[in-house]
Each structure stands twice: as structure tokens, then as C-alpha cells.
Amino acid sequence: MISDNIHAVQSTICQACVRSGRDASAVTLMAVSKTKPNEMLLEAYEAGMRVFGENYVQELCTKMETLPDTFIWHMIGHLQRNKVKYIIGKVALIHSVDSLRLAEQIEKEAAKADVIQDILLEVNVAEEESKWGFTLENAGDMVRTISSFPHLRIKGLMTSAPYTLNPEENRIYFRQLKQCFDAIGNLSIPNVSMEVLSMGMTGDYEVAVEEGATLVRVGTGIFGERNYSK
Ligand SMILES: *Cc1c(COP(=O)(O)O)cnc(C)c1O
């Protein structure tokens, strides 16, 4: 049952908070619902979930139109510039801002729609070839540059760590991103607040919480395995 899964994940988060001396209320659990039908999202909502993460623009738009407007939507997947217009001002947070050109496009569409769009910058901490994102080295410069865009508000950083069967292998990446997050926060850049550190998925969220995540993105751990063949 989805509600049992949610309670289990929440209790694992609480235990990780206790171990690391953190307050469990500082960690938001996001339900990553890509490929899952509305009925399952409603079940998760009834079990207390409010923030839902989606990867594909079309699927996200369909779900936003058909589910109650009390659902809070975050875009977490790679975003193509020509699709920005469909989600601007409708999603509470875009986690996957992974290039300056994408940030420029979001700025343009947000200006057109006359909204301020909250975003995170995605950092490819492990520098995997297959993944999008800024490097740890240029994240600070990118935050500075993008902070001058009047219709964007930078709320923090996001990473997807490498796929691994041993989550301890990702601890170093989570720790490095947390250091980067704190360092940028200490710069007190206008229009930038380092509030959201989005890291940790089903396989490694415990470690991410121990290392300072404020938002974990859990799909399989809540809804079960995904079937992409449908
Ligand atoms: C699919 C996805 C998740 C959730 O992955 P699980 O392993 O199912 O928890 C989290 N973050 C991003 C960016 C994803 O694409």
C-alpha cells in the first residue's frame, strides 16, 4: 500500500535526522510520480503527500489539469527550452535548471507571463557524462549570473547522484554539494536564498538526509517500480 510505503519512508527520514542531529521538519518528502496514474497520486495525497515531482512536460501538464489544484508540482526532469512556456508559473519549483541558456529561456517566458519563477540550479557533482548540470566549480558563478534575472528566484541546488547499489558511495557527493550550498548561502547574493537542497532518491535518501538534504525525491520507494513500456 502506498500509505504504508510513505510512512516507512518518513520514519526512515526521521531516524536519519536523529542520527545526524537534524530536525525532521527541515526535510520535505517529495513523491516522484512520473509514469504513475492519477489514482496512485490521489492515494499518496490522502496519505499526506503534497509535493509531487514530474519529469516530462506533457505528463506534468495533463496531471496538473486533471488533479485538484491543492497539489504542489515540481519539475525535476531535464527541461527542453521549447517546452518552458507550458509550465511557467504553474509549477512551484523547477529543480532542473542545468544551463545558462535554459535559465535565459525561463526568464523570457516568466517575463511574458508576468510571474516570478522559483528555480534550483542542478549540479552534476560526480561529473557523469550522461547527466546534465553545472559543475561544482562553476555553480557559484552561475548563481551570481542568474541572480540578476528579474523574473527568476534561485532557491537552492539540486543533484542526482550516480546510480549505485551502495549509497555510501554517494555520501561524498552529497557532502560536497552541501558545502557548495553553504558557501553560496554565505555570500548573501541579492535575490538568492539557499533554502532548498534537493538530493537523495529511493536508493540513497537516508545518506542524503544525513548530509543535509532539505528535500528528498522518492519515486520507487513510494509507488513501486516504474514500467516504461506502457
Ligand atoms: C525518477 C527520479 C527520481 C526518483 O527516483 P526513484 O529511484 O524512483 O526514487 C528522483 N529524481 C529525479 C530527478 C528523477 O528523475
PDBQT file of the ligand as one rigid body, heavy atoms in Angstrom, charges set to zero:
ROOT
HETATM    1  C1  LIG A 301      12.838   9.419 -11.280  1.00  0.00    +0.000 C 
HETATM    2  C2  LIG A 301      13.580  10.428 -10.458  1.00  0.00    +0.000 A 
HETATM    3  C3  LIG A 301      13.618  10.362  -9.047  1.00  0.00    +0.000 A 
HETATM    4  C4  LIG A 301      13.015   9.214  -8.249  1.00  0.00    +0.000 C 
HETATM    5  O1  LIG A 301      13.757   8.048  -8.416  1.00  0.00    +0.000 OA
HETATM    6  P1  LIG A 301      13.498   6.751  -7.504  1.00  0.00    +0.000 P 
HETATM    7  O2  LIG A 301      14.761   5.993  -7.574  1.00  0.00    +0.000 OA
HETATM    8  O3  LIG A 301      12.352   6.042  -8.116  1.00  0.00    +0.000 OA
HETATM    9  O4  LIG A 301      13.178   7.240  -6.141  1.00  0.00    +0.000 OA
HETATM   10  C5  LIG A 301      14.254  11.377  -8.370  1.00  0.00    +0.000 A 
HETATM   11  N1  LIG A 301      14.835  12.414  -9.014  1.00  0.00    +0.000 NA
HETATM   12  C6  LIG A 301      14.820  12.515 -10.346  1.00  0.00    +0.000 A 
HETATM   13  C7  LIG A 301      15.493  13.668 -10.993  1.00  0.00    +0.000 C 
HETATM   14  C8  LIG A 301      14.220  11.515 -11.108  1.00  0.00    +0.000 A 
HETATM   15  O5  LIG A 301      14.237  11.618 -12.440  1.00  0.00    +0.000 OA
ENDROOT
TORSDOF 0
